């Protein structure tokens, strides 16, 4: 049985700020102080450098999971029940 490795999203797998940078000014103002509620925000984020390659390599030896808190007030973000 393989051991498990858990990854966080923000700052580990994806660059949260890269998604924010892609938002227009009006959206940034509308969601000021609650940017994690922007619809489809995670889809705008760029992967961290070499994150995809690292996870692929680690997945050859370990069970890989993403363990990250999704924004509770944003139904468009990935949620696990």
ZIWO-V503206 format. One record per backbone hydrogen bond with DSSP energy under -1.0 kcal/mol. CO is the residue of the C=O (numbers start at 1). NH is the residue of the N-H. E is the energy in kcal/mol with one decimal. If there is no record, write none. Layout:
CO;NH;E
CO;NH;E
//
This chain:
3;63;-2.7
5;65;-2.3
7;67;-3.0
9;12;-1.5
9;13;-2.0
9;14;-2.7
13;48;-2.3
14;11;-3.0
16;19;-1.0
16;20;-1.6
17;21;-2.6
20;23;-1.7
24;28;-2.2
25;29;-2.3
26;30;-2.6
27;31;-2.2
29;32;-1.2
31;34;-2.5
34;37;-2.2
35;38;-1.8
38;41;-1.7
41;44;-1.6
46;15;-3.0
48;51;-2.4
50;54;-2.3
51;55;-2.6
52;56;-2.2
53;57;-2.1
54;58;-2.6
55;59;-2.6
58;61;-1.6
58;62;-2.4
63;5;-2.9
65;7;-2.7
71;74;-1.3
74;77;-1.6
//
